């Protein structure tokens, strides 16, 4: 079974305006960081042993890309301030469900 994680290491500066879109660079950094975190979770999950590296990578990149498209600078700022991403958990879970083929 594929798992997803919301442990995201982000170190970005964010705008304080409400619902500010992330810059393309921030979005790409998020996708890269989230994908790596997700892959670590998958590699450590015995339920993922039947999936190839390519399948796991595709799954993690899908979640990261879809979640990034739903995030704002304010989300990133809150994650950086609190070191907690629980406020985006519902978006991560929705992205994960849509990424299971």
C-alpha positions, 0 to 999 in steps of 0.5 A: 500500500502506498503511503503519503507523508506530510513531513515537508522540509521547506525553508522559503520566505513568504509574503504576508498578503492573503492567498498569494500564489507561490512563485514558480521557483518556490513551487518547484522547490516544494515539489522536489522536497516533497517528492524526496520526503515521500520517496523516503516514506515509500522506501521504508514502507513494507507495503510498497515493496511490490512497486518499482522505483519508477512507480513510486517516483511517479506517485510521489511526484504526482502528489507533490505537483498536485499539492503544490498547485493547491498551496499559497505562500501563506501555507509555506509561511505557516509551515516554516513558522510552525514546522508543522504541515497539518493544515494542508493534510486534507489537500495532501490526502486528496492529491494522494487519492487522485494519484493512485492509478 
